[in-house]
Structures are given as structure tokens and as C-alpha cells.
């Protein structure tokens, strides 16, 4: 995928293609942060595109914090 200029508006068919590509890669296991980095867009932009395309977002990875009792 070609890197997009940060802040460039993505509309119409180009937006649909980008959303489909992001969805395919996310479903394949890539993280939102990795997708943001590879496209040159922000985490929020990628998150919004995935949400708009109907993706079920995964929970956070890594260690979880527990309250000490």
C-alpha cells in the first residue's frame, strides 16, 4: 500500500479501497498501530476506518493489570 500524506483527505472509491485493505490486514493479525505506521496515518484515523468498515476490534494485547488485594 502506498503511504498517504498525513492529513490528506481520503474520499469515495479511494476511501473504500483503503478501508478494505486495512480490514484485510487487520483481520490477518496486524495491529492498528502497525497499520497506522505503514500507511502514514494516525492511530485514530485507522481505528475510525476499521470501525466504519464494520470490523470487530480486538481487545488490547499484552499483560493485563490486576488490582492487588
N, C-alpha and C positions, 0 to 999 in steps of 0.2 A: 504494500500500500504506500502510495506517495505521501510524504509528510506534508501536512497542510500548514499554511501560515497561521500563526497564532492570532486568534481574533477574526479570521476570515469567516464571513457568513457562508453557511452550507445550506443550500435550499434545493427544493424539487427533487429531481431524479438523483442528483449527486448525493443529497442527504439520505435518500432511500438506500442507495448503494453502500454508503458509508455505514449506515445502521445495520444493514445485512452482514457486511464484512465484520463489523465489531461483534455482532451477535454470534457469528460463526466461530470467531476466535475465542470469545468468552466461553461459549459452550464447549469449546475444545480445551478449556482449562486455563487460559491466560487470565491474569488478574486485571482489574480496572486500571491499576497503576501502570502495569506493563503496556496496556493498550494506549493509555494516555501518553506515555513516553514515546511509543513507536509512531504515533500519529502527530505528535507535537501539540496536542490539545490538553486541556486541563482535566483533572480527575472529575470535576463536576460536569463538564461537557460530556465526557464518555459515559458517566453514570446516567445522565439525563437521556442520552441517545439510547442506551440499553433499556432504560425504563420505558421510554416511548415505544420501543420495538417489542415490548411485551415479555422481555426476558425475566425469569425468576432469578433474582440476585442471590448469590451465595452468602452465607454468613461469614463473618470475619474469621480469618485463619489464625494460626499461631496459638500461643499459650493463652489460656483464659485466666482472668483474675478471680480469686475466691476471697470472700471475707474470712478473716481469721476469727474463730470463735473462742 
